[in-house]
Structures are given as structure tokens and as C-alpha cells.
Amino acid sequence: MQKCLVKETTTLLKLSGVQRIDSVFFGGGTPSLASPHTVASVLETIAQTTHLPAKAEVTLEANPTSSQASRLTAFQGAGINRLSIGIQSLDNKELQLLGRTHSVSDALGTLEEARRVYPGRTSVDLMFGLPAQQVEPWLRQLQELLSLCDDHISLYQLTLERGTLLFAQVQQGTLPSPDPEAAAEMYQHGREILREAGFRQYEVSNFARNEALSTHNWTYWQGGQYIGVGPGAHGRFVPRGDGGSLREARIQTLEPDNWMKEVSMFGHGTRKRVSLSELELLEEVLALGLRTDTGITHQHWLQFEPQLSLWDVFGKAEEVRELQSQGLLLLDHRGLRCSWEGLAVLDTVLLRLLLQLQNAWENRPPPMLKVTESGAASQREDSR
């Protein structure tokens, strides 16, 4: 596995043609089960292939088990400088319901050790909206975690995934369906509690204080390119090494054995690659950017679409004026963003804005032509 990770990393970095990597995220599944030596090898490969600054953020997702806590120092020695702990719940019955193998005691032990090894750079996850979960007990969990955590907390609503035991139990009626009204109340009260504790809600699900924002997450929400390495990984980048000019959505082969065979044969295990159209890229920029508290600035939007400004798309739209009058959306000299109230109902806001973007795109003026001194006409290069 280690050799294949190194090989695929080298191949995809060269294919992307990137000159600098500012964040590395070891996530998905149980990356902390890998050896620190594997982590070190991948980081060394990145540093040899492109520029990896000494201050680059290098995050590891860790399951909070007693055995993992003892390895945190070793991961630090391998180059990890930020930890994300999937605590999920401070109730043992809820952890069993979620199929987690750790206990509350394990979680708190790992958190204590992580804060010792990675002070100011430890993140924790807490889930809400579980079947039969009540608002007040969950809020008490959040308050307890708040008294123990570091400077970054993520609140994630449970999504029932088809094929999981939890999904089957709800479908069969052995567990009640999650209550959406209770989940909305947990979320609203939870974000208020975190704001009062000095946390900035810099994204729909993510909260930070003392400027402890995740570089990895922020780059993703700003529509940055990222390279997915390993079984089942997802990526978004322009394959300049192959002469490509459009950003591609890439998915690596999910099954580890098949992935390793493909990496051995081709240098990478990309199972699916789809070029994103200009409209699809703009839809991603809109959907991701509006998840953040800063939204989308005019300058940022023009990096992706220099001929159709935010004012052109949304400035005269009745939908936008209605959302503004409801206090859910702002469009001003800074750009387009949700209000505090709007972030809580982003799905509703976003659906209306995506429809407006699609309508504006269909009715946009023809692309401008630039005439060079030699008289040759050329369209702008799409380097995204």
C-alpha cells in the first residue's frame, strides 16, 4: 500500500503541474491506522515533486481509540501538525448506534493527548440528528465537549447512507426516522452556543476561534484545486501534464486490491474522470462559496468568470431581491454571501440561486474576442 500511495502521489502531482502544496489531508476511512512511516513517505514524495512549505498544514483524521492516542507523537514526528478527531458523540449508546468501536472514555483520552501533542491544532466532530436523539441531552454533550476541546469544532448532521445497518434499521422500522425539526433546533442552538463561546462559524458545519481555521477545508470551499490519492479518493484539478485546460472531477478506484493493481500498471488508479463545463465549475464555486461566512467576493468570482459578474447574474434578479428582503442574503460591494440566518437555511437559498445562475448563463452575451496586433482573433484561455 505504501509504495502505491507514493507512486500515485508522484503521478498525479506531475499530471496536475502544480508548483506548490499548502495543505495535505490524510483522511477517509481510518487513515490513522496507517503507519507514521507511510505518512512520512508520502510527505517526502510531495516535497520532492513540488514545493511543500515548512508551515503547510498537514492534517490527520484519527479515530479516538486508546491505541491511537499512544501513536500521536509518532505521527507528529512523521510530519503531522494538525489532528481531526471523529468523536461523533459523548453517549456510549449513540456510539453503538453509529457503529463506532470507540467509547466515550476512549474519545476523551485521545482528545486530552491530542491537545498535549497538537495544542491549538486539534479539531473534533460532533454529530446531531440521530434517530430518537433529543435536543437538550445533545446540547449538554456540546457544552461538555466545549469545556474540553481545542479551537475547532465541526457539527455534522447525520445522513442515512443506503447500504448501512443504520439505514436498514430505519427502513425496517426498528429505529425511528431522524426528526428534522429536532435536528434543526439542535443546529440552531448549537451554533448560538459556539458563537457565545467565541467561535466563528466560518462554514455551515465548521467553527473556529483564535484563527484556527482549517486550510484544507477553506481551500476546498473557495473552489481551489485538490488532488485525491488512495482508494476511493476524489479530486478536482486541471491535468496540465496531459495538455488539459479544463478542470476534471476524478474518482480513484474504491476497492484497495483493484486500486493497487491499477497503480502498479498505470501509475494511478483513477476510475472515473469527467471534464467540468464552465457552467458546472461556476455552480461549484457558488455552492461551495456560499457555505462560508465570507461568501463569494467579486474578485474571486471574476477569477472563474471574467465576463459575467455577480452583478450581471444576480443584481436584477427578483429571487435575489426577495432573499435580501427576508434577511437571508447579501449582495453588495463585497460580493454575495448568506447572512447568519441564511446559513441555517442554505439549501433553500442555494436552490434558488443556482436556478438564477443557469438562467443568466443561458442568456449571456456571446464571448468577447481579443484582436492581437497581427490581426488574429483569439478567445480568452480557459486555464481553470
PETAPE-V913488 format. One record per residue. N is the residue number from 1. RES is the residue in one letter. NEAR is the number of other ideal C-beta (glycine too) atoms within 12 Angstrom. D_CENTER is the distance of its C-alpha to the mean C-alpha in whole Angstrom. Layout:
N_RES_NEAR_D_CENTER, N_RES_NEAR_D_CENTER
This chain:
1_M_26_25, 2_Q_22_25, 3_K_18_27, 4_C_33_24, 5_L_37_21, 6_V_29_23, 7_K_29_25, 8_E_39_22, 9_T_42_20, 10_T_28_23, 11_T_31_23, 12_L_44_20, 13_L_37_20, 14_K_25_23, 15_L_31_23, 16_S_34_20, 17_G_22_22, 18_V_26_20, 19_Q_15_22, 20_R_20_20, 21_I_35_16, 22_D_28_15, 23_S_31_12, 24_V_38_12, 25_F_39_10, 26_F_41_13, 27_G_35_11, 28_G_24_11, 29_G_19_15, 30_T_21_17, 31_P_35_16, 32_S_36_19, 33_L_22_21, 34_A_30_22, 35_S_20_24, 36_P_27_24, 37_H_21_26, 38_T_30_23, 39_V_37_21, 40_A_27_23, 41_S_26_24, 42_V_41_21, 43_L_35_20, 44_E_21_24, 45_T_30_24, 46_I_36_21, 47_A_23_23, 48_Q_17_26, 49_T_29_24, 50_T_25_23, 51_H_16_23, 52_L_27_20, 53_P_18_21, 54_A_12_23, 55_K_15_20, 56_A_25_17, 57_E_32_14, 58_V_37_15, 59_T_38_13, 60_L_44_14, 61_E_35_13, 62_A_44_16, 63_N_35_18, 64_P_39_21, 65_T_28_24, 66_S_20_27, 67_S_20_27, 68_Q_34_24, 69_A_31_25, 70_S_19_28, 71_R_30_25, 72_L_38_23, 73_T_18_26, 74_A_25_26, 75_F_36_22, 76_Q_26_23, 77_G_17_26, 78_A_27_24, 79_G_29_21, 80_I_38_19, 81_N_34_18, 82_R_40_15, 83_L_47_15, 84_S_42_13, 85_I_45_15, 86_G_36_15, 87_I_46_18, 88_Q_38_17, 89_S_39_21, 90_L_36_24, 91_D_29_26, 92_N_20_27, 93_K_17_28, 94_E_32_25, 95_L_28_23, 96_Q_18_26, 97_L_27_25, 98_L_34_21, 99_G_20_23, 100_R_29_22, 101_T_20_24, 102_H_33_24, 103_S_24_26, 104_V_25_26, 105_S_18_28, 106_D_30_26, 107_A_39_23, 108_L_29_25, 109_G_25_26, 110_T_37_23, 111_L_40_22, 112_E_25_25, 113_E_30_25, 114_A_44_22, 115_R_25_23, 116_R_19_26, 117_V_30_24, 118_Y_33_21, 119_P_19_22, 120_G_22_20, 121_R_33_17, 122_T_41_16, 123_S_44_14, 124_V_44_15, 125_D_37_13, 126_L_46_16, 127_M_37_16, 128_F_42_18, 129_G_35_20, 130_L_39_22, 131_P_28_25, 132_A_24_28, 133_Q_34_26, 134_Q_22_27, 135_V_24_26, 136_E_15_28, 137_P_21_28, 138_W_35_24, 139_L_28_25, 140_R_22_27, 141_Q_37_24, 142_L_38_22, 143_Q_22_25, 144_E_23_26, 145_L_40_22, 146_L_29_22, 147_S_16_26, 148_L_25_24, 149_C_39_21, 150_D_32_20, 151_D_29_18, 152_H_45_14, 153_I_44_14, 154_S_37_11, 155_L_41_13, 156_Y_29_12, 157_Q_29_14, 158_L_35_16, 159_T_18_16, 160_L_25_19, 161_E_14_18, 162_R_11_21, 163_G_9_23, 164_T_17_22, 165_L_18_25, 166_L_30_24, 167_F_21_24, 168_A_16_27, 169_Q_21_28, 170_V_24_27, 171_Q_18_29, 172_Q_12_32, 173_G_10_32, 174_T_15_33, 175_L_24_30, 176_P_20_29, 177_S_23_26, 178_P_27_24, 179_D_23_25, 180_P_18_23, 181_E_13_25, 182_A_27_25, 183_A_30_21, 184_A_21_21, 185_E_23_24, 186_M_35_22, 187_Y_34_19, 188_Q_25_21, 189_H_24_23, 190_G_38_20, 191_R_33_19, 192_E_21_22, 193_I_28_23, 194_L_33_20, 195_R_22_21, 196_E_16_25, 197_A_23_24, 198_G_17_22, 199_F_33_19, 200_R_25_17, 201_Q_38_15, 202_Y_33_12, 203_E_36_10, 204_V_32_11, 205_S_32_10, 206_N_35_10, 207_F_42_13, 208_A_35_15, 209_R_24_18, 210_N_16_20, 211_E_16_18, 212_A_33_15, 213_L_34_12, 214_S_37_10, 215_T_31_10, 216_H_32_7, 217_N_32_5, 218_W_29_8, 219_T_28_8, 220_Y_31_6, 221_W_31_7, 222_Q_34_10, 223_G_33_10, 224_G_31_11, 225_Q_37_12, 226_Y_36_11, 227_I_42_13, 228_G_38_12, 229_V_45_15, 230_G_39_17, 231_P_30_18, 232_G_23_15, 233_A_34_13, 234_H_27_11, 235_G_38_11, 236_R_33_12, 237_F_37_15, 238_V_32_19, 239_P_29_21, 240_R_22_24, 241_G_21_26, 242_D_20_27, 243_G_10_28, 244_G_22_25, 245_S_20_24, 246_L_25_21, 247_R_33_18, 248_E_33_17, 249_A_27_15, 250_R_34_16, 251_I_22_15, 252_Q_35_17, 253_T_31_20, 254_L_21_19, 255_E_15_22, 256_P_21_23, 257_D_15_26, 258_N_19_26, 259_W_30_23, 260_M_24_25, 261_K_17_28, 262_E_24_27, 263_V_33_25, 264_S_19_29, 265_M_17_30, 266_F_21_28, 267_G_22_26, 268_H_40_23, 269_G_38_22, 270_T_35_20, 271_R_25_21, 272_K_18_20, 273_R_27_20, 274_V_18_20, 275_S_22_20, 276_L_28_19, 277_S_18_21, 278_E_27_21, 279_L_22_21, 280_E_25_18, 281_L_32_16, 282_L_39_17, 283_E_28_16, 284_E_31_12, 285_V_40_13, 286_L_41_15, 287_A_27_12, 288_L_30_9, 289_G_38_11, 290_L_45_13, 291_R_33_10, 292_T_37_11, 293_D_31_15, 294_T_26_16, 295_G_38_15, 296_I_40_16, 297_T_25_19, 298_H_27_22, 299_Q_17_22, 300_H_29_18, 301_W_33_19, 302_L_21_22, 303_Q_20_21, 304_F_37_20, 305_E_31_23, 306_P_24_26, 307_Q_23_28, 308_L_29_27, 309_S_26_26, 310_L_39_24, 311_W_19_27, 312_D_26_29, 313_V_38_26, 314_F_38_26, 315_G_22_29, 316_K_17_31, 317_A_27_30, 318_E_15_31, 319_E_29_28, 320_V_31_26, 321_R_18_30, 322_E_18_30, 323_L_31_26, 324_Q_26_27, 325_S_14_30, 326_Q_19_28, 327_G_17_27, 328_L_30_23, 329_L_36_22, 330_L_31_24, 331_L_36_25, 332_D_18_26, 333_H_13_27, 334_R_17_24, 335_G_30_22, 336_L_40_20, 337_R_36_18, 338_C_39_18, 339_S_25_21, 340_W_21_20, 341_E_21_22, 342_G_32_20, 343_L_35_16, 344_A_29_18, 345_V_24_19, 346_L_34_16, 347_D_21_16, 348_T_23_20, 349_V_37_20, 350_L_31_17, 351_L_19_20, 352_R_30_23, 353_L_39_21, 354_L_28_20, 355_L_22_24, 356_Q_33_25, 357_L_39_23, 358_Q_22_24, 359_N_22_28, 360_A_30_28, 361_W_24_27, 362_E_13_29, 363_N_15_32, 364_R_20_31, 365_P_12_34, 366_P_9_34, 367_P_17_33, 368_M_14_35, 369_L_14_37, 370_K_16_37, 371_V_11_41, 372_T_10_42, 373_E_7_45, 374_S_8_46, 375_G_9_46, 376_A_10_43, 377_A_12_40, 378_S_15_36, 379_Q_17_33, 380_R_18_30, 381_E_12_28, 382_D_22_25, 383_S_18_23, 384_R_29_20
